[in-house]
Amino acid sequence: MVSNAVSDLGVTVCGTVSIGGLSGYYCSPLYLAENAGFVITGVAIFLGVGLTRDIWPRSKSSNAGLVLLALAGVGKVAAGLSPANVDLAIHLLDIPGIVLGNIGMIMVGRALRVEARRVARFTEALGVIGLIGSLGFLVGSHSGIGGLLERIGGYPLVIWAAVIGITLIARRRTFSPERHLSRFKLKRTKAA
C-alpha cells in the first residue's frame, strides 16, 4: 500500500516483468477483478456526470469541472482495459485523469459555494487532498512512498463520487432516476 502502485494489482502475469523499462516481480491472482474495478469505476463516474448534469449549478466552473470529472472516468476505463504490462502508454492515461478529476472536484465545489456550502467544502477538500497526493506521486513515484501518494491522489474522487451518489439516491426529491434516465428512452411513434 505504501510503496507499490495500485496498477501493480492489475498486472496480468505472475513473474518477473519489465514495465516501462523497470523490471520487477508481479503476482496478482485477482488482476481481472482489479482491472474490472477500474473499468466499472470509470464508467460509473462518466455516467454519473451525465445522468446528474441537471442538478449541478449552471456556471463555467461547474461545466468545466464536470467535463474534467468525465475525463477522469475515461482515464480509469483506459487503465482497466490496458493493464500496465499490456499497454503502458494507454494505461498511463489514468494519471492525467486523476489530476483532472481532482481539479474537476475543486471546480464543482467552487460552483456549489452559494447553494450548498457543506457539500462545496467537502468537495473542495477532497479535491485539494487528491491534487496534493497526485502531484506528490508525479514528483515522487519512486520515493518509496509512491503507492501511498498515488492512493492519496486517486481515492478522493472515488470517495466523493460514492458519497455524492449515495446522498442523491437517499434524497430522491433531488435526484429522480426516472427523470434523468427518461432522455435515454426511445420515443414510441404511432403506427399508421
Secondary structure, DSSP 8 states (H G I E B T S, - for coil): --SS-GGGGG-SSSEEEEETTEEEEE--TTHHHHHHHHHHHHHHHHHHHHHTGGGS--SHHHHHHHHHHHHHHHHHHHHHHS-TTT-HHHHTTHHHHHHHHHHHHHHHHHHHTTT-HHHHHHHHHHHHHHHHHHHHHHHHTTSS-HHHHHHHHHHHHHHHHHHHHHHHHH-TTT--HHHHHGGGS-------
